[in-house]
């Protein structure tokens, strides 16, 4: 059975990845934050105030599969 990604420590700081629609007002409403996990994987966070402290954790394979499938379904993205 695979190790639980939620048991892994976050290594380093979260970095914000913002969409093209982000306002220049510093609100970061169109951003997600990403940090690497010890032993592999990523923690994704919501930069909106309502999402503070919430995370989704994915392995490298999971996040790559998601991104490829999403781009295939949204070719204009």
N, C-alpha and C positions, 0 to 999 in steps of 0.2 A: 504494500500500500504506500502511496506517495506521502511524503512529509507534508504536514499542514503548513501552508504558506503564512497563516496568521500566527504561527509560533516563531517565525523568523524575525530577527532584529532588522530594523531599517539602518542601512549604512549611508551616512551622509545626509545632506539636506535635501528637501523637496525642491524641485525646479518647476516653475510654472510654464506650461505650454499653452499659448493663447491662440484662439482662432482669429481669422482675418477680420471678424466683425467686432473685435474688442474696441470699446470706446477708449479714447485717450484721457478719460477722467480718472484713471487709476482704479476703477472698480473691479477689474478682472472678472467680470461676469461671464465671459466666454472662455475661461481657462480651466485646465485641469492641472493638478500638480503630480509629479512623478518622482519616486525615489527608488533606488535599488535595494533589494533585500539580500542579507547575508546568505550565501549558499545559492543565490540565483533567484530571479523573479523580480517583480515590481509591485510597489504599492502606488495606487492611483487615488488621488484625493480631489475633492471638490473645493474650488476656491471661493465659492459663494458663501456668505455668512451662514446660511441655513444648512450648508453641508459640512461645516467645520467639524473636524474630528472623525468624519466618516471616511472609510477606505474600502477599496476593492483591491484584492491582491490577485495577481495573475503570474503564471510562469511565462518564460520567454516564448515558449511554444504557443500558449494560450493567447497571449497578446498579439503575436504575429498572425495566428490563424484568424483572430477577430478582425484585425486591420485589413488583411487580404480579402476576407469575405465582405466586409463593409465597403471597401473600395470597389469591389466587383459589382456590388449592388448600387453604388453611387458613383458612377464613372465621372461625373462632373465635379466631384469633391477634390 
